[in-house]
C-alpha cells in the first residue's frame, strides 16, 4: 500500500483552503440552480472529502477502474455533491456544466450517486446504510482477492493491498443494516476498511437528540473497531490536519477496521443556515448563499465560481494518479514474473472468463429419485468450487439448511479465530444472522471485482434483504441469492417461515431473475446458466435468486431448454394439446400427475416447466409461442404461492391453482393436500378451463 503522504509531510496551503471553499460554493450553487437537493452536508464535509481525494487516497482519475486503486463509498448518498465535486476537481471526467445540470434529466449528476452512470462512482447509494455494508463487502473481497493471487506477501507489500474508505452520516448509522455490517467488519478484523462518521447532529426532523442518545464511538469500540475522534478547529470547521492524521493512523491499523468520528456543523460557514435541519435537504436561498460567499471571500454576484489556479491545483490529482499507478504497475509486473500461474488466473478472471471445461463439472442426477433441490444445489456448488476458485459464498447462519458450504474445511475468518478451518482467505463465508447486510455486502463484493459471490437464507427472509436485492438489480450485479424452503412444503415451522407472496414480489423487481427449478437436474442446469451469465461474453450482468425446496421432489431427465426459462416438459399425446399445464418448482410433479389423469380421459395435455419467467421472456416470440401456443386457450398455472405472476400466461379462460393466504404449521404433504395442491385439483382446474373455452366457442356460434 502507498505510504504517502504521511502526517509529517502533510501540507495545507491557502490554495487548498480556497479549493475547499470552492467546493462549498459549488454545493450551494448546484442545489440553488435546480431548486432542490442537499447542500448542507456537502458544505460541512468539504475538508474531509478533499483530504481523501487530494491528499490520501490512491487513485488515478484517468483510469477509474484501475485494479490497485483505493475504493471510496459515499454511504450518505443524499450528499452526492460531496462526491461529484471531488470527481470534477480531480479530473475524473465531470465538468462544471455537469454540476450545473445537477439532478436534471440526462445529467451525469443524478440526485444520488449511481454506479455505471458516473465515472468514479463505485456503488449506487441512496437508501441509508447500504453504502456501509457495500464497503464492508469490498473490504472482504479485497482480502479474498489477495488470497487468490498473493497470499504469502507480507502485509502492505502486495499489489493487491488497498484501502476501502466510506463516509457515513447519522442516518446511515441509525439504520440496522449498518449495525449488522459493522459487527461483521469488526468480527472479520477488516484492517483495510476506514469509516469516517460525519457527526453533525442533524437529521430531517432536527437535532439527532430526537432519536439517538447512544455513545456511537463506544458502540464501535464494542464491535472491535479502532476508534478515533477528530476535534474541530476553533471556528467550528473540520480540521484538515487532524483528519489527515486520523486517516493515516487508520491506515496503519491493519488488525481492525477504523472508525473516525468527525464532529461537523452542517452547512458551515453559512451564517444563518448552519446547524439547522433546513440546510440538510433544501436550497439555502439567494440571500444566504450571498452572505456565505462573503464570509469565504467569494463574489456574491457570481455563481459556480472556480478560479483557474484552484482547478489547476486540484487537477494535479491526474499527475499524482499517473505516478501512483506507474509505481503500482512496477510491483504488479514483478508479481506477474514471480507468479506466472496466478497471473494467468488473474487475467482469466479479470477478463470475465470461466476456466476451460468448467461446465463439464456440473453434475447430473439419476432420474426417478427424490432429491430436494436445495441438496442438488449444494452438490453443484461443491463441484463448481473445485474448478472455479473465484467462486465463494455462504449463508446467514443457515448453511446446513441452505446447502451453501462450498468447502467444509475452509472458512473465511481472520487470524486468531479459534474455529477449525479458519482462514483469512477461506472459501465459506459465515455471514451470521444478518440477512440485510449479507445482501449489501454481496453487492460490495461484486462491485469490487475479481470474485464471484453467492449467499443463502430462507426465501421468507428475502423480505429482510429486499432493499439490497433491489439495488443488486439496479446496478446489474452478478450476485446469486440461494433462497431455500421455498413454499408451504417446509411444513411444521408454520406460516412465519412459509413464503406465500415472495416469489411474485421478487419477480416484480426489474432486472432480477428468479429461478425456481423443478428438480435436481433443472437445478444443475440453472446453476450452469447463471454461471454462464456471469461472464463478460454474455453482456450486462443481472442478479439471480434461486428458490429451492426443503422437501424431496422427483428427478426427471435433464433438458437443455431449462436455460430458456420455460419449455415443454411432457408433450400431449393423441393429438395437438387441448390444455397446457404450467408449473414451477415442487408443483411440477402435480402437473405431471394431473396430465396422466387428463390423458386417461382422452384429453391431450401438455406440461410446461417454467423455472424462470424472466429467462422465458428473453426468448423470441416464436419460441414462446411454440411452448405456449396462442391457439390453446385452456391453460392452468400451478404454484404454491399467490397467483399474481400467472394471469398473463393463462388468460381469461385459464385457471390458477395458487395459495392466496398464509400457511399453517403441519407436515408439508398434509398442507399441500389441505390447501388444494393435488393432482386432482390441477386436473379439475384444467377441466374448468376447457369448459370455459367450450362455452366461449358455443357463444361465438
Secondary structure by P-SEA (a helix, b strand, c coil): cccccccccccccaaaaaaaaaaaaaaaaaaaaacccccaaaaaaaaaaaaaacccccccccccccccbbbbbccccccccccaaaaaaacccccaaaaaacccccccccccccccccccccccccccaaaaaaaaaaaaaaaaaaaaccccccccccccbbbbbbbbcccccccaaaaaaaaaaaaaccccbbbbbcccccccccccccccccaaaaaaaaaccbbbbbbbcccccccaaaaaaaaaaaaacccbbbbbbbbccccccccccccccccccccccaaaaaaaaaaacccccccccccaaaaaaaaaaaaaaaaaaaaaaaaaaaaaaacaaaaaaaaaaaacccccccccccccccccccccaaaaaaaaaaaaaaccccccccccccccccccccccccccccccccccccccccccccccccaaaaaaaaaaaaaaccccbbbbccccccccaaaaaaaaaaacccccccccccccccccccccccccaaaaaaaacccbbbbbcccaaaaaaaaaaaaaaacccccbbbbbbbbbbcbbbbbccccccccccccccbbbccccccbbbbbcccaaaaaaaaaaaaaaaccbbbbbbbccaaaaaaccaaaaaaacccccccbbbbcccccccccccccccccccccccccccccaaaaaaaacccaaaaaaaaaaaaaaaaaaaaaac
